[in-house]
């Protein structure tokens, strides 16, 4: 129940702090822990412990520093993800093959259901990018893109599951949202906090859209150019192992796929060569978790459907 | 000091009493399942902003009851203890929150902002994003897919 445990107790702690502040405020102008100030301000004011002005000033102090990606609600994450996905599709055209796309979604959505974040506002959806590059992206909220080049590295369904589970890991850890510069969120949330009405006017909408555009830019440039931190990639690999095991796939698929990637990646390429750690380093980390690699063995019926569904992609033109 | 203590005790009691075991759905459609597993059959759904009562917890799963009595297991990622403010077009809009923090819940980056973003960036096309969002695999299809491929989740898919 860890998702709400922290905030469940916030009002209690907030009250404690506000109560202490109320006692001391006339002496020193109490400064409190910022992340709790907002809640405390509202409670304190409602119960008459603080004056409206004091509550407001406490609230303002917290807002200046307390806003991070964690304040983004799943609904907002969904809209950010949609715009990131649309931006990815400006560069990479979709590969229009219904059979292959449905197969990708059967594997991907099943894996997502078994992850630690199975429920997102708009759900997980997978698409193939019509590109020979070795690449994959996951937009916040669960819109995942995999290139034809990446799919060609997979020799079986378990390898494919590993690729998709790694991307689900990034969604689960909200790595995209973490790439947003905190100044954008501070400005967006300041606009919202300053504006009490239910729908915002033209000026606020324009400012919010500035922050939104900036956020989309932060995420796409991190995802497509600089890449996430090495630690984020390691964490996504760790989650991928957990997820594929829960569903019943062989986690060795991840190593298998990385070995193939090592062979195929061209140094200096604009794809995974640029945005991800060296596959050999990733394999080392993975083997530390799950032991030495042993070859994946797949039942013939699973292998047949993998080849049947991805037939057109697997054959290099 | 005595006065301070009394205020503190009063407020603590007030907060404890008002803390009901009720949570809100924070995803568009949440699934209530027959058992706490991703392969559990869907017995009902809940919508964004719906309040549910917590009955019991098991790892990352919570058994909840909908207001009219229907029960089921839902993953914690679908729930929040923040109040959800619905946009004015939604049926439960009157439940909108009042404090600063709650007001932030339903606002921010939403459909209005997306519309403005689209106006500014005509070269960014959402057609395929809308298309991919329509691909939805049901739990029954997932189960059939795993079975046909001889993919066997350990312990019957429980997490």
Interface residues (C-beta under 8 A of the other chain):
Chain A: X1 X2 X3 X4 X7 X8 X11 X12 X15 X16 X19 X22 X23 X38 X39 X41 X42 X43 X46 X47 X49 X59 X71 X72 X73 X74 X75 X76 X78 X79 X80 X82 X83 X85 X86 X87 X89 X90 X94 X101 X102 X105 X106 X107 X109 X110 X113 X114 X116 X117 X118 X119 X120 X121 X122 X123 X125 X126 X127 X143 X157 X188 X189 X192 X193 X196 X198 X199 X200 X205 X206 X208 X209 X212 X213 X215 X216 X245 X246 X247 X248 X249 X299 X301 X302 X305
Chain B: X4 X7 X8 X11 X12 X14 X15 X16 X19 X23 X26 X27 X28 X30 X31 X38 X39 X48 X57 X60 X62 X74 X75 X76 X77 X78 X79 X80 X81 X82 X87 X88 X96 X99 X100 X101 X103 X104 X105 X106 X107 X108 X109 X110 X111 X112 X113 X114 X116 X117 X120 X121 X123 X124 X125 X126 X128 X129 X132 X133 X135 X136 X137 X139 X141 X142 X145 X146 X148 X149 X150 X151 X152 X153 X154 X157 X159
